[in-house]
Amino acid sequence: MNENLRNVFHELNKEIIINLIKSTREDKDDVFRVALTVTEVASLLGLNNTKIYKLAKDGIIPSIRFGSRIIIPITAFIYWLDESAWDKSA
């Protein structure tokens, strides 16, 4: 697939994910955070929290640890998801 088409898919995926995040957030305020919680990522991917914690611990899903709290930067998550879909060796 050519690079331009891949970039179009990436931008579409980004918009879809951002809209999903906005529609499912519990706080519903106008502030858009730059990172997701493990629970939010689990919900988006249809997995349980334990699986997301393991993926983060194993370095498979991009994450940042603050003490016992793990967050997933939205831009890194979108990039990871997009690249994982195109990576046929996975």
Contact map, one row per residue, 1 for C-alpha under 8 A:
111011000000000000000000000000000000000000000000000000000000000000000000000000000000000000
111111000000000000000000000000000000000000000000000000000000000000000000000000000000000000
111111100000000000000000000000000000000000000000000000000000000000000000000000000000000000
011111110000000000000000000000000000000000000000000000000000000000000000000000000000000000
111111111000000000000000000000000000000000000000000000000000000000000000000000000000000000
111111111100000000000000000000000000000000000000000000000000000000000000000000000000000000
001111111110000000000000000000000000000000000000000000000000000000000000000000000000000000
000111111111000000000000000000000000000000000000000000000000000000000000000000000000000000
000011111111100000000000000000000000000000000000000000000000000000000000000000000000000000
000001111111110000000000000000000000000000000000000000000000000000000000000000100100000000
000000111111111000000000000000000000000000000000000000000000000000000000000000000000000000
000000011111111100000000000000000000000000000000000000000000000000000000000000000000000000
000000001111111110000000000000000000000000000000000000000000000000000000000001000100000000
000000000111111111000000000000000000000000000000000000000000000000000000000001000000000000
000000000011111111100000000000000000000000000000000000000000000000000000000000000000000000
000000000001111111110000000000000000000000000000000000000000000000000000000000000000000000
000000000000111111111000000000000000000000000000000000000000000000000000000001000000000000
000000000000011111111100000000000000000000000000000000000000000000000000000000000000000000
000000000000001111111110000000000000000000000000000000000000000000000000000000000000000000
000000000000000111111111000000000000000000010000000000000000000000000000000000000000000000
000000000000000011111111100000000000000100010000000000000000000000000000000000000000000000
000000000000000001111111100100010000000000000000000000000000000000000000000000000000000000
000000000000000000111111100100000000000000000000000000000000000000000000000000000000000000
000000000000000000011111110000000000000000000000000000000000000000000000000000000000000000
000000000000000000001111111100000000000100000000000000000000000000000000000000000000000000
000000000000000000000001111100000000000000000000000000000000000000000000000000000000000000
000000000000000000000000111110000000000000000000000000000000000000000000000000000000000000
000000000000000000000110111111000000000000000000000000000000000000000000000000000000000000
000000000000000000000000001111110000000000000000000000000000000000000000000000000000000000
000000000000000000000000000111110000000000000000000000000000000000000000000000000000000000
000000000000000000000000000011111000000000000000000000000000000000000000000000000000000000
000000000000000000000100000011111100000000000000000000000000000000000000000000000000000000
000000000000000000000000000000111111000000000000000000000000000000000000000000000000000000
000000000000000000000000000000011111000000000000000000000000000000000000111000000000000000
000000000000000000000000000000001111100000000000000000000000000000000011110000000000000000
000000000000000000000000000000001111110110000000000000000000000000000011110000000000000000
000000000000000000000000000000000011111110000000000000000000000000000111000000000000000000
000000000000000000000000000000000001111111000000100110000000000000000111000000000000000000
000000000000000000000000000000000000111111100001100000000000000000000000000000000000000000
000000000000000000001000100000000001111111110000000000000000000000000000000000000000000000
000000000000000000000000000000000001111111111000000100000000000000000001000000000000000000
000000000000000000000000000000000000011111111111101100000000000000000000000000000000000000
000000000000000000000000000000000000001111111111000000000000000000000000000000000000000000
000000000000000000011000000000000000000111111110000000000000000000000000000000000000000000
000000000000000000000000000000000000000011111110000000000000000000000000000000000000000000
000000000000000000000000000000000000000001111111000000000000000000000000000000000000000000
000000000000000000000000000000000000000001111111101100000000000000000000000000000000000000
000000000000000000000000000000000000001001100111111100000000000000000000000000000000000000
000000000000000000000000000000000000011001000011111110000000000000000000000000000000000000
000000000000000000000000000000000000000000000001111111000000000000000000000000000000000000
000000000000000000000000000000000000000001000011111111100000000000000000000000000000000000
000000000000000000000000000000000000010011000011111111110000100000000000000000000000000000
000000000000000000000000000000000000010000000000111111111000000000000100000000000000000000
000000000000000000000000000000000000000000000000011111111100000000000000000000000000000000
000000000000000000000000000000000000000000000000001111111111100000000000000000000000000000
000000000000000000000000000000000000000000000000000111111111111000000000000000000000000000
000000000000000000000000000000000000000000000000000011111111000000000000000000000000000000
000000000000000000000000000000000000000000000000000001111111100000000000000000000000000000
000000000000000000000000000000000000000000000000000000111111111000000000000000000000000000
000000000000000000000000000000000000000000000000000000111111110000000000000000000000000000
000000000000000000000000000000000000000000000000000100110111111000000000000010010000000000
000000000000000000000000000000000000000000000000000000010011111100000001100110010000000000
000000000000000000000000000000000000000000000000000000010010111110000111100000000000000000
000000000000000000000000000000000000000000000000000000000000011111000111100000000000000000
000000000000000000000000000000000000000000000000000000000000001111111110000000000000000000
000000000000000000000000000000000000000000000000000000000000000111111110000000000000000000
000000000000000000000000000000000000000000000000000000000000000011111100000000000000000000
000000000000000000000000000000000000000000000000000000000000000011111100000000000000000000
000000000000000000000000000000000000000000000000000000000000000011111110000000000000000000
000000000000000000000000000000000000110000000000000010000000001111111111000000000000000000
000000000000000000000000000000000011110000000000000000000000001111001111100000000000000000
000000000000000000000000000000000011110010000000000000000000011100000111110110000000000000
000000000000000000000000000000000111000000000000000000000000011100000011111110000000000000
000000000000000000000000000000000111000000000000000000000000000000000001111111000000000000
000000000000000000000000000000000100000000000000000000000000000000000000111111100000000000
000000000000000000000000000000000000000000000000000000000000010000000001111111110000000000
000000000000000000000000000000000000000000000000000000000000110000000001111111111000000000
000000000000110010000000000000000000000000000000000000000000000000000000011111111100000000
000000000100000000000000000000000000000000000000000000000000000000000000001111111110000000
000000000000000000000000000000000000000000000000000000000000110000000000000111111111000000
000000000000000000000000000000000000000000000000000000000000000000000000000011111111100000
000000000100100000000000000000000000000000000000000000000000000000000000000001111111110000
000000000000000000000000000000000000000000000000000000000000000000000000000000111111111000
000000000000000000000000000000000000000000000000000000000000000000000000000000011111111101
000000000000000000000000000000000000000000000000000000000000000000000000000000001111111100
000000000000000000000000000000000000000000000000000000000000000000000000000000000111111100
000000000000000000000000000000000000000000000000000000000000000000000000000000000011111111
000000000000000000000000000000000000000000000000000000000000000000000000000000000001111111
000000000000000000000000000000000000000000000000000000000000000000000000000000000000001111
000000000000000000000000000000000000000000000000000000000000000000000000000000000001001111
